[in-house]
């Protein structure tokens, strides 16, 4: 984390570079590097704030603010009309968390601890929610493929209804895991871990959260403004940038947290970070972006490209197979990383 925070110096440098009309590629790289530590600060402030509010409200804060940095980036991209980039970032975030983050955590944890176990209730609910997520993304895509809708008007309206239902499903999952069946979701694993008291005061947590969110918003606007020219300069497709680079930028700190938890043999938390983030993106972030597009006059639907939908479906199937037994080892982690690399290569040449 200290290394990530050292990248904060990139924030003023990126702002100055943008004001001086530096090369779009340079501005893009500087803004991306600056957003990474700000995302880490945002996550840390959320955790500290959760420590002051009790387990129930704290869990709700973590659940609702876990992907705030990525949501901010996507909103600015959507406002700029980069709908394909936003949709690719949704797909990439789901793939990255299911395969890259979970795989890295299982590999790192498995190399230090021969076998690690986590809460079966967490595994079972995650598999169920991921299945619903695939359904919510598949139906709009199939609808668009089979229904003659060249202007995508009906597809957008249908996606708004589907998005509302997905949000309802996400809220119900929070009620289930945090209220009606909260006892089943306490941290288990191999090591008993108590609640750690917050290190930051409540005012400090709130101020840092607001400052980090504001900084991410400012730098996201700079990042998005330089994206098209930078993508052209790099010779990469907008889909590849949205699918690989943007999710890594927005979730780098969260990714490192999952690996650190696995190394400490706290696999419940590592799995919760990886799977929980994917579930939140599919059931909450994607629908919110549909409604944000409606507000910005940039219609966005949930009908993803066939390649994107196939990749998400396969990733959910592979991740579900890995977590279903509520145990992990380094080999499973290595295979998840291989699966992510295969999909990344496919999109590079797509």
Phi, psi and omega in degrees: 000323180298323177297319179297317182294333178294340179284355179301334179300339180290338182298303178295328179295318179296319180296316179296317180299320180292320179294329181270006177058047177291174179305134179306325180295317178296315180298317180300313182295316180296316180295320179297315180295328180285327181290328183303306179291329177295324175296321177297318178296320179298316179294319179295317179297323178296317179296318180295319178296321178297329179293339180268349189252357182093163187297322184290305179294324178298316177297322178295319178298313179297323181290324184271333183255003185300327181243030183298319181299314180294323178297318180298313179301315182295322180296316179294322178294321179294318179297329178279359178087010181272064185296317181297323178296318180296315180295323177293324179292327176296310178301315182296324179294318178296313180297316182298317181289320182289323187251309184287307184291309180298320179295315179296320180295315180292322179294311181296313180294322181290330178289331179269323182237124189310310176218141180236143180241154178219175189298120178298327179296320178297316180297315182296313181293323180298316179299318180297314182292323178294325177295316176297322179299316178298319178300314182295332178269333183282318185299312177300323180294314179296320177303313182292324180292324187263339183259124180294105186213067185300327180275355178062021181293309180295324180295319178295314181296318178297322179295328178295319177292316179298319179300318177299320179291323178295321178296319176301316178298321179295317179298317179298323179294325177292317178300317181295312187279337185252344181235289190291329181229035185297330182297333182281350186247019174292153183292126179246245178080198184273341184237130176284128184232125178273172178287129178271133180292148180295144179270335181260150175288164180298312179300319180297319180299315181294315182297314181295322178300314182293317180295316179297316179297317178296318178296320178296320178299314180298311182288332176295321178297320178294316180300311182294322180297333181259359189296308186299313179293322180293319179298317178297319181293322181283343181076021180255157177280155178299325180295317181295318179297315180292327185278328184251304189287311184299314178298323179294320179297313184286336187238017184302315181294320179295323178298315180295327179296319179298317180294318180297320179295321179294321178295330178275006181066030175253069188290333175304313181292319180299313179294320180298320179296313184291306183287321181299322179293319177297316180297317181295320179298315184288320187265343183235305186295311180301312176298320178299324179290330174298315179288328176295320177299323177296320180290325182274354185074025178239082185306128178229138179240178180257017179273094182277160177298151183304319180295319179295313181297317179297319181295316179296316180300315179294321179296318178296319179297316181293313180296321179297319179296325182287320186268350187302326182272004178057033176216154181215158176211174186294330181293317177299319178298318179297320180292324176297319178295322177297318178299319179296318179297320179299314180293320178299317178298318180300317181286334177296321181266358186289000000 
